[in-house]
């Protein structure tokens, strides 16, 4: 009998103790990925903002850094952000070292993505004029159709978006210098005179992230939003039509279900099977 491959994943929890759906979704994707691919997969979770906790690089094969509440700007200079940024730099240094044959892929989600954009000086991280909340189309740019993490998706594809901040005005010269690639941008809004936000970046060969939530599962999110208290909160803040639109999009198999079943699973599959990051 073939030996089952072991995979060790570290989840960097950016929710700072706030109740959320993101961590549940990440765990379920990991469980499903392990079952489908017959892996001995385990993970540990690290409370970055609450406890300044980050994973040891050598102990894990793959890293996923979650979304989270609050400002990606006001944390500048805090102990936890300094710890997180040092960790990002240490992972990059590990991957850049040719003596380290086992590379360490990282996926940054939403709040983590905004922080990574600050760390790598991708562009202007700033407050949005209004909150982005709902299910929206995301458009590929450049050669993003060749990006392995987006394999199997249509252009545009649909994603769950929930944020008060954005990344705009990319520094293209700097991105070329560091080997980063812009992957996708938010929906067309010809009636609004604002620049479209960056929704995905490959920061380097082993680090990638999205502004949206690729971990959002359609069924779970739909059930969550149909709870009376959550439904009331969304309607009070965004209106009934926004709530209704989200439910309809979540139930469309060509929208969120497609994104959920491709992006993080593609990332994990490439990390585990295509980069020799895991010892058999």
GUMARMAR-518796 format. One record per residue (C-alpha): x, y, z; residue in three letters. Coordinates in steps of 0.2 Angstrom, whole numbers, plus 5000, padded with zeros to 4 digits. Layout:
<sites>
XYZALA;...
</sites>
This chain:
<sites>
500050005000UNK;500750174995UNK;501150285010UNK;499950425013UNK;500750595010UNK;500850715025UNK;500350895024UNK;500551025037UNK;499551185035UNK;499651345046UNK;498151465046UNK;498551635052UNK;496951695060UNK;496751885057UNK;495051895065UNK;495551955082UNK;494251855091UNK;492851925081UNK;491451795076UNK;491651755057UNK;491251625044UNK;493051635036UNK;493951515048UNK;492551385046UNK;492651395027UNK;494551375027UNK;494451225038UNK;493151145028UNK;494151175012UNK;495651095020UNK;494550945026UNK;493850915009UNK;495550935000UNK;496250805011UNK;494850685008UNK;494850704989UNK;496750684988UNK;496850555002UNK;498150655012UNK;498650655030UNK;498350835032UNK;498350935048UNK;498351115053UNK;498651235067UNK;497951405069UNK;498851565075UNK;498051715083UNK;499051845075UNK;498152005081UNK;497651945098UNK;499251855103UNK;500551905091UNK;500751725086UNK;501451675069UNK;501951495064UNK;503751425063UNK;504251425045UNK;505151255045UNK;503651165054UNK;502351185040UNK;502151155021UNK;500851285017UNK;500151445024UNK;498451525023UNK;498251705031UNK;496451745033UNK;495351895031UNK;494852005046UNK;493952155053UNK;494552335054UNK;495852445046UNK;497352385037UNK;498152555040UNK;497852595058UNK;498852445063UNK;500452515057UNK;501852505070UNK;500852385082UNK;501752235089UNK;500652115080UNK;500852195063UNK;502752205065UNK;502752025070UNK;501751985055UNK;502852085043UNK;504352005050UNK;503651835047UNK;503151885029UNK;504951935026UNK;505651775034UNK;504551665023UNK;505151765007UNK;506951745013UNK;506651555015UNK;505951544998UNK;507351644990UNK;508651534998UNK;509251404985UNK;509751294999UNK;507951275005UNK;507251154992UNK;505651145001UNK;504751304997UNK;503351375007UNK;501851444998UNK;500751575006UNK;498951635002UNK;498351805008UNK;496451835010UNK;495652005011UNK;496352095026UNK;497951995025UNK;498052045006UNK;497852225011UNK;499352205023UNK;500352115010UNK;500052244998UNK;500752375010UNK;502252265014UNK;502652244996UNK;502152424991UNK;500952364978UNK;499952524977UNK;498852644987UNK;497952555002UNK;496552675006UNK;494752685013UNK;493352655000UNK;492052794998UNK;490752665002UNK;490752485009UNK;490952344996UNK;489752205002UNK;488952074991UNK;489351954977UNK;490252044962UNK;491051994946UNK;492951994946UNK;493952024929UNK;495551954924UNK;496952064918UNK;498552034908UNK;499051854908UNK;498051804923UNK;497151664913UNK;498851574914UNK;498851584933UNK;498651414940UNK;497651464955UNK;496251534943UNK;496251374933UNK;494451324928UNK;493651494931UNK;492751604918UNK;493151784915UNK;492351864924UNK;492151754939UNK;491151794954UNK;491751824972UNK;491051874989UNK;491752044994UNK;491652125011UNK;492752275014UNK;492952465018UNK;494652475011UNK;495452444994UNK;497052444984UNK;497252554969UNK;498552654959UNK;499752514957UNK;501652554955UNK;501952454939UNK;503852494939UNK;504052434957UNK;502952274953UNK;504052234938UNK;505652254949UNK;505052134962UNK;504252014950UNK;502452044956UNK;500952024944UNK;499252104945UNK;497951964942UNK;496152044943UNK;495152194946UNK;493452234952UNK;491852254942UNK;491652384928UNK;490752534935UNK;490652654921UNK;489352764930UNK;490552794944UNK;492152904942UNK;493252794953UNK;494752684949UNK;494352504950UNK;495252414964UNK;496552274963UNK;495752114967UNK;497151984966UNK;499051994965UNK;500451864963UNK;501751944974UNK;503151824969UNK;503251644964UNK;502751574981UNK;501551714988UNK;499851754981UNK;498251844987UNK;496551904984UNK;495552054990UNK;493951954990UNK;493551795000UNK;493851634989UNK;493451525004UNK;491651585005UNK;490551435003UNK;488851454994UNK;487751345005UNK;488551395021UNK;488451585017UNK;486651565011UNK;486151485027UNK;487051615037UNK;486251765028UNK;484551685030UNK;484651685049UNK;483451815055UNK;484751915065UNK;485951915050UNK;484651955037UNK;484052105048UNK;485852165049UNK;486152155031UNK;484452235026UNK;484752375039UNK;486452415033UNK;486352375014UNK;484452365010UNK;483352215005UNK;483852214987UNK;485652184992UNK;485152045003UNK;484051964990UNK;485451984977UNK;486651894988UNK;485551754991UNK;485151734972UNK;487051734968UNK;487551614981UNK;486251494974UNK;486951504957UNK;488051364953UNK;489051464941UNK;489551594953UNK;490151574971UNK;490151384970UNK;491351384956UNK;492551514964UNK;492451414981UNK;492851244972UNK;494351314962UNK;495451454969UNK;496051384986UNK;495951204980UNK;497051254965UNK;498251334977UNK;498351184988UNK;498451064974UNK;499951164966UNK;500751184983UNK;500651004988UNK;500850914971UNK;501751024959UNK;503051114969UNK;503850974979UNK;503451064995UNK;502950915004UNK;503950765008UNK;503150595004UNK;
</sites>
